Amino acid sequence: MKTFPTSVVWCFGILFISVSLITTGSSEVQVVGPADPVVAVAGDDIILPCSLKPSASAKDMAVKWTRLNLKAEDVHLYLDGRDSNVDQFPSYKGRTSMFHEELKNGNVSLKLINVTLSDAGSYRCFIPKLNSQVKETTVQLIV
């Protein structure tokens, strides 16, 4: 009978450690971008990197790209499974796209074609409904 309480303690100990490892092993999905600025030459086509880590599908999420100026400019909006650029800032019309086939892999990067000197600045990749504390990242573009 002396071993029964010891075995119960061992069982609870192993159970506690197992649950702790499972809980700490799973991390919440976060929006991440590059550590370094993206550098381009005027006229280039570039990609502003942004993704979900660990990888999770963004197909059914809203993804909003804005340029952080004195007044934020809407650069690109992916909403309800399609691009919705009704409020897109005029200088970006026809120059932005996302990789729709890559959304299922968590790639929410933005392609910007025919970069101009006025495109230089900070861009925000934002996923508003993500259940995470890290719903956005900033990408610096140097032209």
CYANA upper distance limits for C-alpha pairs under 8 A (distance plus 0.5 A):
  1 MET  CA      5 PRO  CA      8.16
  2 LYS  CA      6 THR  CA      7.69
  3 THR  CA      7 SER  CA      6.57
  4 PHE  CA      8 VAL  CA      6.72
  5 PRO  CA      9 VAL  CA      6.68
  6 THR  CA     10 TRP  CA      6.70
  7 SER  CA     11 CYS  CA      6.60
  8 VAL  CA     12 PHE  CA      6.71
  9 VAL  CA     13 GLY  CA      6.51
 10 TRP  CA     14 ILE  CA      6.62
 11 CYS  CA     15 LEU  CA      6.59
 12 PHE  CA     16 PHE  CA      6.49
 13 GLY  CA     17 ILE  CA      6.72
 14 ILE  CA     18 SER  CA      6.58
 15 LEU  CA     19 VAL  CA      6.69
 16 PHE  CA     20 SER  CA      6.61
 17 ILE  CA     21 LEU  CA      6.66
 18 SER  CA     22 ILE  CA      6.75
 19 VAL  CA     23 THR  CA      6.58
 20 SER  CA     24 THR  CA      6.59
 21 LEU  CA     25 GLY  CA      6.27
 22 ILE  CA     26 SER  CA      7.02
 27 SER  CA     54 PRO  CA      8.01
 28 GLU  CA     54 PRO  CA      8.10
 28 GLU  CA    132 SER  CA      6.91
 29 VAL  CA     52 LEU  CA      6.69
 29 VAL  CA     53 LYS  CA      5.88
 29 VAL  CA     54 PRO  CA      6.13
 29 VAL  CA     55 SER  CA      8.01
 29 VAL  CA     56 ALA  CA      7.75
 29 VAL  CA    130 LEU  CA      8.43
 29 VAL  CA    131 ASN  CA      8.14
 29 VAL  CA    132 SER  CA      6.87
 30 GLN  CA     52 LEU  CA      6.00
 30 GLN  CA     53 LYS  CA      5.86
 30 GLN  CA     54 PRO  CA      7.75
 30 GLN  CA    132 SER  CA      6.73
 30 GLN  CA    133 GLN  CA      7.99
 30 GLN  CA    134 VAL  CA      5.66
 30 GLN  CA    135 LYS  CA      6.77
 30 GLN  CA    136 GLU  CA      8.47
 31 VAL  CA     50 CYS  CA      7.43
 31 VAL  CA     51 SER  CA      6.26
 31 VAL  CA     52 LEU  CA      5.31
 31 VAL  CA     53 LYS  CA      6.99
 31 VAL  CA    125 CYS  CA      8.44
 31 VAL  CA    126 PHE  CA      8.23
 31 VAL  CA    127 ILE  CA      8.15
 31 VAL  CA    134 VAL  CA      6.42
 31 VAL  CA    135 LYS  CA      5.97
 31 VAL  CA    136 GLU  CA      5.90
 31 VAL  CA    137 THR  CA      6.66
 32 VAL  CA     50 CYS  CA      6.21
 32 VAL  CA     51 SER  CA      6.00
 32 VAL  CA     52 LEU  CA      6.69
 32 VAL  CA     53 LYS  CA      7.25
 32 VAL  CA    136 GLU  CA      7.78
 32 VAL  CA    137 THR  CA      6.27
 33 GLY  CA     49 PRO  CA      6.21
 33 GLY  CA     50 CYS  CA      5.11
 33 GLY  CA     51 SER  CA      7.10
 33 GLY  CA    137 THR  CA      6.26
 33 GLY  CA    138 THR  CA      7.23
 33 GLY  CA    139 VAL  CA      6.95
 34 PRO  CA     49 PRO  CA      6.88
 34 PRO  CA     50 CYS  CA      7.86
 34 PRO  CA    139 VAL  CA      7.23
 36 ASP  CA    140 GLN  CA      8.19
 37 PRO  CA    139 VAL  CA      6.99
 37 PRO  CA    140 GLN  CA      5.22
 37 PRO  CA    141 LEU  CA      6.25
 37 PRO  CA    142 ILE  CA      7.27
 38 VAL  CA     48 LEU  CA      7.51
 38 VAL  CA    139 VAL  CA      7.85
 38 VAL  CA    140 GLN  CA      6.61
 38 VAL  CA    141 LEU  CA      5.37
 38 VAL  CA    142 ILE  CA      6.63
 39 VAL  CA    141 LEU  CA      6.47
 39 VAL  CA    142 ILE  CA      5.28
 39 VAL  CA    143 VAL  CA      6.46
 40 ALA  CA     44 ASP  CA      6.82
 40 ALA  CA     46 ILE  CA      7.45
 40 ALA  CA    115 VAL  CA      7.99
 40 ALA  CA    141 LEU  CA      7.96
 40 ALA  CA    142 ILE  CA      6.71
 40 ALA  CA    143 VAL  CA      5.35
 41 VAL  CA    115 VAL  CA      7.82
 41 VAL  CA    143 VAL  CA      5.95
 42 ALA  CA    114 ASN  CA      7.53
 42 ALA  CA    115 VAL  CA      5.69
 42 ALA  CA    116 THR  CA      5.42
 42 ALA  CA    117 LEU  CA      6.55
 42 ALA  CA    143 VAL  CA      6.76
 43 GLY  CA    113 ILE  CA      8.13
 43 GLY  CA    114 ASN  CA      4.88
 43 GLY  CA    115 VAL  CA      5.47
 43 GLY  CA    116 THR  CA      6.76
 44 ASP  CA    113 ILE  CA      7.06
 44 ASP  CA    114 ASN  CA      5.73
 44 ASP  CA    115 VAL  CA      5.93
 45 ASP  CA    111 LYS  CA      7.68
 45 ASP  CA    112 LEU  CA      6.27
 45 ASP  CA    113 ILE  CA      4.62
 45 ASP  CA    114 ASN  CA      5.83
 45 ASP  CA    115 VAL  CA      6.68
 46 ILE  CA    111 LYS  CA      6.27
 46 ILE  CA    112 LEU  CA      5.92
 46 ILE  CA    113 ILE  CA      6.85
 46 ILE  CA    115 VAL  CA      7.93
 47 ILE  CA    109 SER  CA      7.10
 47 ILE  CA    110 LEU  CA      6.08
 47 ILE  CA    111 LYS  CA      4.94
 47 ILE  CA    112 LEU  CA      6.74
 48 LEU  CA    109 SER  CA      6.10
 48 LEU  CA    110 LEU  CA      5.62
 48 LEU  CA    111 LYS  CA      6.83
 48 LEU  CA    112 LEU  CA      8.13
 48 LEU  CA    139 VAL  CA      7.13
 48 LEU  CA    141 LEU  CA      8.42
 49 PRO  CA    108 VAL  CA      7.96
 49 PRO  CA    109 SER  CA      5.04
 49 PRO  CA    110 LEU  CA      7.14
 49 PRO  CA    139 VAL  CA      7.96
 50 CYS  CA    107 ASN  CA      6.92
 50 CYS  CA    108 VAL  CA      5.87
 50 CYS  CA    109 SER  CA      5.07
 50 CYS  CA    110 LEU  CA      8.07
 50 CYS  CA    125 CYS  CA      7.19
 50 CYS  CA    137 THR  CA      8.00
 51 SER  CA     55 SER  CA      8.19
 51 SER  CA    106 GLY  CA      5.85
 51 SER  CA    107 ASN  CA      5.02
 51 SER  CA    108 VAL  CA      5.74
 51 SER  CA    109 SER  CA      7.04
 52 LEU  CA     56 ALA  CA      6.64
 52 LEU  CA     58 ALA  CA      8.43
 52 LEU  CA    106 GLY  CA      5.33
 52 LEU  CA    107 ASN  CA      7.11
 52 LEU  CA    108 VAL  CA      8.14
 53 LYS  CA    106 GLY  CA      7.96
 55 SER  CA    105 ASN  CA      6.34
 55 SER  CA    106 GLY  CA      5.65
 56 ALA  CA    104 LYS  CA      7.37
 56 ALA  CA    105 ASN  CA      6.40
 56 ALA  CA    106 GLY  CA      5.42
 57 SER  CA    103 LEU  CA      6.39
 57 SER  CA    104 LYS  CA      4.52
 57 SER  CA    105 ASN  CA      5.84
 57 SER  CA    106 GLY  CA      5.42
 58 ALA  CA     62 ALA  CA      8.29
 58 ALA  CA    103 LEU  CA      5.57
 58 ALA  CA    104 LYS  CA      6.26
 58 ALA  CA    105 ASN  CA      7.91
 58 ALA  CA    106 GLY  CA      5.90
 58 ALA  CA    107 ASN  CA      8.06
 58 ALA  CA    108 VAL  CA      7.82
 59 LYS  CA     81 GLY  CA      6.76
 59 LYS  CA    100 HIS  CA      8.31
 59 LYS  CA    103 LEU  CA      5.68
 59 LYS  CA    104 LYS  CA      6.08
 60 ASP  CA     79 LEU  CA      8.40
 60 ASP  CA     80 ASP  CA      6.96
 60 ASP  CA     81 GLY  CA      6.45
 61 MET  CA     78 TYR  CA      8.46
 61 MET  CA     79 LEU  CA      7.37
 61 MET  CA     80 ASP  CA      7.72
 61 MET  CA     81 GLY  CA      8.18
 61 MET  CA    127 ILE  CA      7.62
 61 MET  CA    129 LYS  CA      7.61
 61 MET  CA    130 LEU  CA      8.28
 62 ALA  CA     77 LEU  CA      7.89
 62 ALA  CA     78 TYR  CA      6.04
 62 ALA  CA     79 LEU  CA      5.15
 62 ALA  CA     80 ASP  CA      7.35
 62 ALA  CA    127 ILE  CA      6.39
 62 ALA  CA    128 PRO  CA      7.36
 62 ALA  CA    129 LYS  CA      7.75
 63 VAL  CA     77 LEU  CA      6.38
 63 VAL  CA     78 TYR  CA      5.57
 63 VAL  CA     79 LEU  CA      7.20
 63 VAL  CA    108 VAL  CA      7.80
 63 VAL  CA    125 CYS  CA      7.62
 63 VAL  CA    126 PHE  CA      6.36
 63 VAL  CA    127 ILE  CA      5.39
 63 VAL  CA    128 PRO  CA      7.92
 64 LYS  CA     74 ASP  CA      8.31
 64 LYS  CA     75 VAL  CA      8.37
 64 LYS  CA     76 HIS  CA      6.55
 64 LYS  CA     77 LEU  CA      5.17
 64 LYS  CA     78 TYR  CA      6.94
 64 LYS  CA    124 ARG  CA      8.38
 64 LYS  CA    125 CYS  CA      6.50
 64 LYS  CA    126 PHE  CA      5.64
 64 LYS  CA    127 ILE  CA      6.88
 65 TRP  CA     74 ASP  CA      6.98
 65 TRP  CA     75 VAL  CA      5.88
 65 TRP  CA     76 HIS  CA      5.54
 65 TRP  CA     77 LEU  CA      6.77
 65 TRP  CA    110 LEU  CA      8.39
 65 TRP  CA    123 TYR  CA      7.30
 65 TRP  CA    124 ARG  CA      6.03
 65 TRP  CA    125 CYS  CA      5.29
 65 TRP  CA    126 PHE  CA      6.81
 66 THR  CA     72 ALA  CA      6.71
 66 THR  CA     73 GLU  CA      5.88
 66 THR  CA     74 ASP  CA      5.12
 66 THR  CA     75 VAL  CA      5.44
 66 THR  CA     76 HIS  CA      7.41
 66 THR  CA    123 TYR  CA      6.12
 66 THR  CA    124 ARG  CA      5.72
 66 THR  CA    125 CYS  CA      7.40
 67 ARG  CA     72 ALA  CA      6.04
 67 ARG  CA     73 GLU  CA      5.53
 67 ARG  CA     74 ASP  CA      7.08
 67 ARG  CA     75 VAL  CA      6.92
 67 ARG  CA    121 GLY  CA      7.73
 67 ARG  CA    122 SER  CA      6.41
 67 ARG  CA    123 TYR  CA      4.88
 67 ARG  CA    124 ARG  CA      6.69
 68 LEU  CA     72 ALA  CA      5.37
 68 LEU  CA     73 GLU  CA      7.28
 68 LEU  CA    121 GLY  CA      7.77
 68 LEU  CA    122 SER  CA      5.97
 68 LEU  CA    123 TYR  CA      6.28
 68 LEU  CA    124 ARG  CA      7.36
 69 ASN  CA     73 GLU  CA      7.62
 69 ASN  CA    121 GLY  CA      8.20
 69 ASN  CA    122 SER  CA      8.16
 73 GLU  CA     88 GLN  CA      8.05
 73 GLU  CA     89 PHE  CA      6.31
 74 ASP  CA     87 ASP  CA      7.14
 74 ASP  CA     88 GLN  CA      5.46
 74 ASP  CA     89 PHE  CA      5.88
 75 VAL  CA     88 GLN  CA      6.05
 75 VAL  CA     89 PHE  CA      6.54
 75 VAL  CA     92 TYR  CA      6.63
 75 VAL  CA     96 THR  CA      8.01
 76 HIS  CA     83 ASP  CA      8.12
 76 HIS  CA     84 SER  CA      8.12
 76 HIS  CA     85 ASN  CA      6.53
 76 HIS  CA     88 GLN  CA      6.79
 76 HIS  CA     96 THR  CA      7.16
 76 HIS  CA     97 SER  CA      8.06
 77 LEU  CA     83 ASP  CA      6.34
 77 LEU  CA     84 SER  CA      5.89
 77 LEU  CA     85 ASN  CA      6.20
 77 LEU  CA     88 GLN  CA      8.35
 78 TYR  CA     82 ARG  CA      6.03
 78 TYR  CA     83 ASP  CA      4.88
 78 TYR  CA     84 SER  CA      6.24
 78 TYR  CA     85 ASN  CA      8.41
 79 LEU  CA     83 ASP  CA      6.61
 79 LEU  CA     84 SER  CA      6.59
 88 GLN  CA     92 TYR  CA      7.35
 88 GLN  CA     93 LYS  CA      7.17
 89 PHE  CA     93 LYS  CA      7.47
 92 TYR  CA     96 THR  CA      6.98
 95 ARG  CA    111 LYS  CA      8.45
 95 ARG  CA    112 LEU  CA      6.07
 95 ARG  CA    113 ILE  CA      5.60
 95 ARG  CA    114 ASN  CA      7.64
 96 THR  CA    110 LEU  CA      7.28
 96 THR  CA    111 LYS  CA      6.05
 96 THR  CA    112 LEU  CA      5.26
 96 THR  CA    113 ILE  CA      7.06
 97 SER  CA    110 LEU  CA      6.42
 97 SER  CA    111 LYS  CA      5.72
 97 SER  CA    112 LEU  CA      7.36
 98 MET  CA    108 VAL  CA      7.18
 98 MET  CA    109 SER  CA      6.69
 98 MET  CA    110 LEU  CA      5.51
 98 MET  CA    111 LYS  CA      6.53
 99 PHE  CA    103 LEU  CA      7.15
 99 PHE  CA    107 ASN  CA      7.90
 99 PHE  CA    108 VAL  CA      7.59
 99 PHE  CA    109 SER  CA      7.56
 99 PHE  CA    110 LEU  CA      8.01
 99 PHE  CA    111 LYS  CA      8.49
102 GLU  CA    106 GLY  CA      7.25
102 GLU  CA    107 ASN  CA      5.88
102 GLU  CA    108 VAL  CA      8.01
103 LEU  CA    107 ASN  CA      5.60
103 LEU  CA    108 VAL  CA      6.50
115 VAL  CA    119 ASP  CA      6.88
115 VAL  CA    143 VAL  CA      8.20
116 THR  CA    120 ALA  CA      8.14
116 THR  CA    143 VAL  CA      7.74
117 LEU  CA    143 VAL  CA      6.10
119 ASP  CA    141 LEU  CA      8.04
119 ASP  CA    143 VAL  CA      7.79
120 ALA  CA    140 GLN  CA      8.28
120 ALA  CA    141 LEU  CA      5.64
120 ALA  CA    142 ILE  CA      5.64
120 ALA  CA    143 VAL  CA      5.90
121 GLY  CA    140 GLN  CA      6.28
121 GLY  CA    141 LEU  CA      5.75
121 GLY  CA    142 ILE  CA      7.14
122 SER  CA    138 THR  CA      6.94
122 SER  CA    139 VAL  CA      6.19
122 SER  CA    140 GLN  CA      4.96
122 SER  CA    141 LEU  CA      6.67
123 TYR  CA    138 THR  CA      5.99
123 TYR  CA    139 VAL  CA      5.61
123 TYR  CA    140 GLN  CA      6.75
123 TYR  CA    141 LEU  CA      8.03
124 ARG  CA    136 GLU  CA      7.23
124 ARG  CA    137 THR  CA      6.28
124 ARG  CA    138 THR  CA      5.01
124 ARG  CA    139 VAL  CA      6.86
125 CYS  CA    136 GLU  CA      5.91
125 CYS  CA    137 THR  CA      5.94
125 CYS  CA    138 THR  CA      6.78
125 CYS  CA    139 VAL  CA      8.23
126 PHE  CA    135 LYS  CA      6.36
126 PHE  CA    136 GLU  CA      4.80
126 PHE  CA    137 THR  CA      7.29
127 ILE  CA    135 LYS  CA      5.90
127 ILE  CA    136 GLU  CA      6.80
128 PRO  CA    135 LYS  CA      6.84
129 LYS  CA    135 LYS  CA      8.47
130 LEU  CA    135 LYS  CA      6.56
131 ASN  CA    135 LYS  CA      8.43
